[in-house]
């Protein structure tokens, strides 16, 4: 930085003489001290935040032409394979939520419709996060993902639950009005289940039940003070006030072994007088999932009440996984074909290779999440060698796929 030729130890902004052991930032024709630099930073932050909130209604895109439930499901079908029941339930819940926003109560005695937060139950790799992303993209609203495992009760090491809203504000470019119509996806909600649901401990459960209690305020719809930069709250910090009444919360979790809780309840409870004639589909007990099962798993009743919409994701079978490879708008096979197409190479996978990829994914028990890692192992050598070569067409057959995958596995064992 160039120094000014005179008054080298005087701040041009405040006019104070600055000691030699203090910071003074010199520019072309002046200098600024540390205190003035901090003040300028605060002024700029305030101005940027006020500019975001001053955006007109025209700039803040509203969900005016909301798609009907069957149209929302048709959109989800482009990204998520199968899971028809979950898509139907979510489509109705999302439609009702944003229809509620577009028709707020006008008169004091008007009926006020409560929001329908959603809880998704399903194994890893069944498409829970993908479903939420697809909805947010379709509605063009701010969207953020929060992992429930990092949160702790206020006052303990970890993140406050209010940091969820900080992420939503960041996704909305700190436009509070826009953030208040966004979608928050809380993943791994099952990991904050109450420890020892049947035998409550006398010690504090700060990362389990304590987090559930902290989430209640966000979910029920209230004014929350949010630190714009995230982190822990402290008295001297500035806050933005966010109303969570119109934010749609979607929670998800694997809820391992909850199907056993459902099965136990269905086999022991008498439902009316029809117990003898009742026929249960023992291969899919998740379709009978209720709030009672979530409470038995370890979610507190108050939290269950904030999630009136409950749906489940089916475990993906061989056919569904193969369709995921080929059919969605951004299918994995289409992505790799496009990568090679950019280099002027035509890429093709044989049907036997696709079956092999699916079989390995099912062995790993990672659902659709495992497909990409398997393809990466198979394609790594080809993606290294062929770009820039004279190859114009590459066919990935079963022998090549087996050789590459097994080589990558055994190389870690050597």
FIVEXFI-842175 format. One record per residue (C-alpha): residue in three letters; x, y, z. Coordinates in steps of 0.05 Angstrom, whole numbers, plus 5000, padded with zeros to 4 digits. Last residue first. Layout:
BEGIN
  resn  east  north    up
   ala     X      Y     Z
...
***
This chain:
BEGIN
  resn  east  north    up
   unk  4944   3910  4990
   unk  4872   3916  5016
   unk  4859   3984  4986
   unk  4882   3960  4918
   unk  4833   3901  4926
   unk  4773   3947  4919
   unk  4798   3988  4860
   unk  4819   3924  4824
   unk  4751   3893  4837
   unk  4715   3953  4807
   unk  4760   3958  4746
   unk  4759   3884  4729
   unk  4685   3876  4741
   unk  4668   3937  4698
   unk  4715   3915  4641
   unk  4685   3845  4641
   unk  4613   3871  4642
   unk  4621   3919  4584
   unk  4635   3994  4584
   unk  4634   4015  4511
   unk  4677   4075  4490
   unk  4670   4111  4424
   unk  4712   4165  4391
   unk  4780   4146  4419
   unk  4837   4186  4388
   unk  4861   4209  4457
   unk  4851   4276  4491
   unk  4802   4248  4542
   unk  4811   4172  4540
   unk  4861   4155  4594
   unk  4839   4188  4660
   unk  4764   4182  4650
   unk  4773   4110  4628
   unk  4815   4094  4690
   unk  4764   4126  4738
   unk  4702   4095  4705
   unk  4692   4032  4746
   unk  4710   4064  4813
   unk  4668   4125  4797
   unk  4610   4080  4777
   unk  4612   4047  4845
   unk  4615   4113  4882
   unk  4556   4139  4841
   unk  4511   4080  4855
   unk  4521   4080  4931
   unk  4473   4137  4945
   unk  4418   4101  4907
   unk  4412   4051  4964
   unk  4470   4045  5011
   unk  4463   3971  5026
   unk  4534   3955  5001
   unk  4507   3891  4970
   unk  4449   3929  4938
   unk  4498   3977  4906
   unk  4540   3918  4880
   unk  4478   3887  4848
   unk  4459   3954  4816
   unk  4527   3963  4785
   unk  4526   3891  4758
   unk  4457   3902  4728
   unk  4482   3965  4693
   unk  4542   3926  4666
   unk  4497   3872  4638
   unk  4455   3925  4601
   unk  4518   3950  4567
   unk  4542   4020  4582
   unk  4556   4068  4525
   unk  4600   4130  4518
   unk  4609   4170  4454
   unk  4672   4212  4457
   unk  4679   4284  4433
   unk  4710   4309  4498
   unk  4644   4343  4518
   unk  4609   4277  4500
   unk  4651   4241  4552
   unk  4622   4284  4609
   unk  4552   4281  4577
   unk  4553   4205  4577
   unk  4575   4207  4650
   unk  4516   4253  4669
   unk  4466   4212  4628
   unk  4488   4149  4665
   unk  4477   4184  4731
   unk  4407   4207  4716
   unk  4396   4283  4715
   unk  4325   4283  4686
   unk  4312   4215  4718
   unk  4309   4152  4675
   unk  4374   4114  4669
   unk  4411   4100  4734
   unk  4350   4112  4776
   unk  4313   4060  4733
   unk  4366   4009  4752
   unk  4358   4025  4825
   unk  4282   4017  4820
   unk  4288   3949  4785
   unk  4337   3922  4836
   unk  4296   3943  4897
   unk  4295   4010  4933
   unk  4270   4009  5005
   unk  4205   4048  5008
   unk  4203   4119  5033
   unk  4154   4137  5088
   unk  4103   4191  5103
   unk  4082   4232  5162
   unk  4045   4298  5157
   unk  4025   4329  5224
   unk  4097   4346  5243
   unk  4091   4397  5299
   unk  4051   4346  5340
   unk  4109   4297  5336
   unk  4153   4351  5368
   unk  4105   4360  5427
   unk  4099   4284  5436
   unk  4175   4276  5446
   unk  4211   4235  5393
   unk  4240   4171  5423
   unk  4222   4110  5380
   unk  4156   4101  5419
   unk  4138   4173  5402
   unk  4152   4159  5328
   unk  4109   4096  5332
   unk  4050   4134  5362
   unk  4056   4186  5307
   unk  4036   4131  5258
   unk  4070   4081  5210
   unk  4022   4030  5179
   unk  4054   4036  5110
   unk  4121   4021  5143
   unk  4100   3948  5154
   unk  4116   3931  5082
   unk  4132   3856  5075
   unk  4083   3839  5131
   unk  4024   3866  5091
   unk  3972   3858  5145
   unk  3904   3825  5137
   unk  3850   3844  5187
   unk  3790   3798  5187
   unk  3803   3772  5258
   unk  3818   3841  5287
   unk  3756   3874  5257
   unk  3720   3891  5322
   unk  3756   3956  5333
   unk  3831   3955  5322
   unk  3860   3909  5375
   unk  3932   3926  5387
   unk  3983   3869  5394
   unk  4003   3852  5323
   unk  3999   3922  5296
   unk  4039   3951  5354
   unk  4095   3899  5349
   unk  4099   3908  5273
   unk  4104   3984  5279
   unk  4159   3979  5332
   unk  4195   3928  5287
   unk  4188   3976  5228
   unk  4223   4028  5272
   unk  4286   3986  5266
   unk  4329   4044  5243
   unk  4293   4111  5242
   unk  4326   4130  5176
   unk  4312   4203  5185
   unk  4278   4262  5153
   unk  4249   4330  5173
   unk  4214   4378  5125
   unk  4199   4447  5154
   unk  4158   4496  5113
   unk  4170   4568  5134
   unk  4106   4609  5139
   unk  4102   4617  5215
   unk  4178   4621  5223
   unk  4180   4697  5231
   unk  4252   4721  5229
   unk  4281   4778  5269
   unk  4353   4794  5250
   unk  4402   4799  5307
   unk  4463   4841  5326
   unk  4510   4813  5379
   unk  4529   4849  5443
   unk  4492   4800  5488
   unk  4520   4736  5458
   unk  4489   4683  5413
   unk  4530   4626  5387
   unk  4551   4619  5315
   unk  4514   4646  5254
   unk  4533   4709  5216
   unk  4463   4739  5216
   unk  4449   4720  5289
   unk  4375   4701  5288
   unk  4323   4727  5336
   unk  4261   4684  5327
   unk  4189   4708  5319
   unk  4143   4648  5323
   unk  4113   4591  5282
   unk  4107   4523  5317
   unk  4169   4494  5284
   unk  4221   4544  5307
   unk  4197   4545  5379
   unk  4193   4469  5382
   unk  4265   4459  5358
   unk  4295   4475  5425
   unk  4254   4421  5459
   unk  4278   4370  5408
   unk  4349   4392  5419
   unk  4344   4380  5494
   unk  4312   4312  5481
   unk  4374   4289  5444
   unk  4439   4329  5444
   unk  4431   4357  5515
   unk  4402   4293  5547
   unk  4412   4317  5618
   unk  4425   4262  5669
   unk  4367   4230  5709
   unk  4356   4181  5652
   unk  4287   4164  5623
   unk  4274   4090  5619
   unk  4227   4074  5561
   unk  4254   4128  5515
   unk  4325   4110  5534
   unk  4358   4168  5499
   unk  4306   4214  5469
   unk  4311   4217  5394
   unk  4361   4268  5368
   unk  4390   4219  5318
   unk  4321   4208  5287
   unk  4322   4278  5259
   unk  4380   4258  5214
   unk  4364   4313  5164
   unk  4326   4378  5176
   unk  4304   4407  5110
   unk  4282   4480  5115
   unk  4237   4509  5060
   unk  4228   4583  5046
   unk  4172   4633  5053
   unk  4203   4671  5112
   unk  4269   4672  5074
   unk  4239   4717  5020
   unk  4216   4769  5070
   unk  4282   4765  5108
   unk  4325   4778  5046
   unk  4393   4758  5073
   unk  4414   4731  5005
   unk  4357   4680  5011
   unk  4405   4621  5017
   unk  4443   4660  5070
   unk  4378   4673  5107
   unk  4362   4598  5105
   unk  4431   4583  5133
   unk  4420   4632  5190
   unk  4352   4600  5201
   unk  4385   4533  5217
   unk  4433   4570  5263
   unk  4373   4581  5309
   unk  4381   4508  5330
   unk  4443   4528  5370
   unk  4507   4494  5348
   unk  4553   4452  5391
   unk  4585   4457  5460
   unk  4530   4470  5511
   unk  4493   4533  5533
   unk  4433   4523  5488
   unk  4416   4449  5477
   unk  4458   4416  5425
   unk  4457   4414  5349
   unk  4508   4379  5304
   unk  4467   4315  5297
   unk  4406   4352  5269
   unk  4440   4363  5202
   unk  4412   4424  5168
   unk  4394   4431  5094
   unk  4374   4498  5064
   unk  4323   4522  5013
   unk  4303   4591  4989
   unk  4242   4588  4943
   unk  4239   4574  4868
   unk  4177   4530  4875
   unk  4205   4476  4830
   unk  4275   4481  4858
   unk  4248   4476  4930
   unk  4207   4414  4911
   unk  4266   4380  4876
   unk  4312   4394  4935
   unk  4262   4362  4984
   unk  4255   4299  4942
   unk  4330   4293  4932
   unk  4339   4296  5008
   unk  4292   4238  5019
   unk  4314   4197  4959
   unk  4320   4125  4984
   unk  4395   4130  4996
   unk  4393   4121  5071
   unk  4332   4084  5097
   unk  4265   4119  5103
   unk  4220   4163  5146
   unk  4200   4231  5121
   unk  4169   4282  5168
   unk  4128   4339  5139
   unk  4106   4406  5167
   unk  4034   4422  5151
   unk  4018   4495  5166
   unk  3957   4516  5205
   unk  3898   4546  5168
   unk  3867   4607  5201
   unk  3791   4610  5192
   unk  3768   4682  5187
   unk  3739   4714  5251
   unk  3791   4770  5253
   unk  3781   4787  5179
   unk  3834   4778  5126
   unk  3860   4707  5137
   unk  3917   4691  5089
   unk  3902   4663  5020
   unk  3968   4659  4982
   unk  4004   4631  5043
   unk  3952   4577  5055
   unk  3958   4556  4982
   unk  4032   4550  4996
   unk  4021   4500  5052
   unk  3963   4463  5020
   unk  4004   4450  4956
   unk  4065   4428  4997
   unk  4023   4379  5038
   unk  3987   4351  4977
   unk  4051   4340  4938
   unk  4085   4310  5000
   unk  4030   4257  5008
   unk  4029   4239  4934
   unk  4105   4237  4929
   unk  4109   4191  4990
   unk  4058   4143  4960
   unk  4093   4143  4892
   unk  4162   4127  4920
   unk  4185   4105  4850
   unk  4241   4144  4816
   unk  4254   4215  4839
   unk  4276   4270  4791
   unk  4226   4274  4734
   unk  4172   4241  4778
   unk  4178   4301  4825
   unk  4150   4346  4770
   unk  4091   4299  4758
   unk  4079   4298  4833
   unk  4075   4374  4834
   unk  4026   4372  4775
   unk  3982   4321  4811
   unk  3982   4367  4873
   unk  3963   4430  4833
   unk  4019   4477  4813
   unk  4022   4545  4847
   unk  4015   4604  4802
   unk  4029   4660  4851
   unk  4088   4630  4889
   unk  4118   4698  4902
   unk  4182   4725  4872
   unk  4210   4780  4915
   unk  4231   4832  4863
   unk  4159   4850  4847
   unk  4143   4854  4921
   unk  4196   4908  4926
   unk  4265   4898  4956
   unk  4276   4942  5016
   unk  4292   4882  5061
   unk  4354   4866  5021
   unk  4377   4939  5019
   unk  4369   4942  5094
   unk  4416   4882  5101
   unk  4467   4913  5054
   unk  4465   4980  5089
   unk  4472   4950  5158
   unk  4533   4909  5136
   unk  4565   4969  5103
   unk  4556   5012  5165
   unk  4584   4957  5210
   unk  4646   4950  5165
   unk  4655   5025  5165
   unk  4655   5026  5241
   unk  4707   4971  5244
   unk  4752   5009  5196
   unk  4743   5072  5238
   unk  4766   5035  5300
   unk  4827   5004  5264
   unk  4852   5071  5237
   unk  4844   5097  5167
   unk  4897   5130  5123
   unk  4900   5182  5067
   unk  4919   5199  4996
   unk  4938   5133  4964
   unk  4918   5089  5022
   unk  4949   5075  5090
   unk  4920   5027  5142
   unk  4939   5047  5213
   unk  4946   4992  5265
   unk  4972   5012  5333
   unk  5043   5008  5360
   unk  5063   5074  5329
   unk  5008   5111  5365
   unk  4951   5140  5322
   unk  4936   5214  5323
   unk  4861   5225  5315
   unk  4831   5260  5255
   unk  4770   5213  5253
   unk  4771   5195  5179
   unk  4841   5215  5157
   unk  4872   5177  5214
   unk  4938   5212  5235
   unk  5006   5177  5240
   unk  5030   5191  5169
   unk  5010   5264  5173
   unk  5046   5277  5108
   unk  5067   5237  5046
   unk  5010   5187  5048
   unk  5034   5115  5046
   unk  5025   5070  4985
   unk  5000   5000  5000
***
